[in-house]
Amino acid sequence: MKAYAAVVGVKATPHHFRHLKASTLLNRGASLSEVQDVLGHASPLTTKQIYAHYQPQVLRAAVQRYSASPSELVAELELHPGQNYTSH
């Protein structure tokens, strides 16, 4: 791996490529569980802490895609007026 990297003028190790592959998979839509399986990790925590480097635009897109609109949030609050929504 190092020899191939040197041929193209990149200083990289197999571990660098492992990180890059994991980050690329995540940023292109693979789930954390899928990446965990590809990397062979027993714990998703390992994958998340070491390999889950999301690009800011990917995180922004997720917030936009999965967030409720203000009117949806108001409706939810009206359905459950006594619900405690503070962080735990």
ZIWOMO-V352783 format. One line per field, one symbol per residue. ss: DSSP state (@ for helix, = for strand, . for the rest). phi: phi as a letter, one per 20 degrees, with the letter a starting at -180 (. if undefined). burial: 1 if it has 24 or more other ideal C-beta (glycine too) atoms within 12 Angstrom, else 0. A space follows every 10 residues. Layout:
# ZIWOMO-V352783
ss: ???
phi: ???
burial: ???
This chain:
# ZIWOMO-V352783
ss: .@@@@@@... ...@@@@@@@ @@@@@@@... .@@@@@@@@. ...@@@@@@@ @....@@@@@ @@@@@@...@ @@@@@@@@@. ........
phi: .ffffffemd ebdgfgffff ffffgffdof fffffgfffm efdffffffd dedefgffff fffffdfefg fffffffffc fefedffd
burial: 0000000000 0000000000 0110110000 0100110010 0000001000 1101000000 0000000000 0000000000 00000000
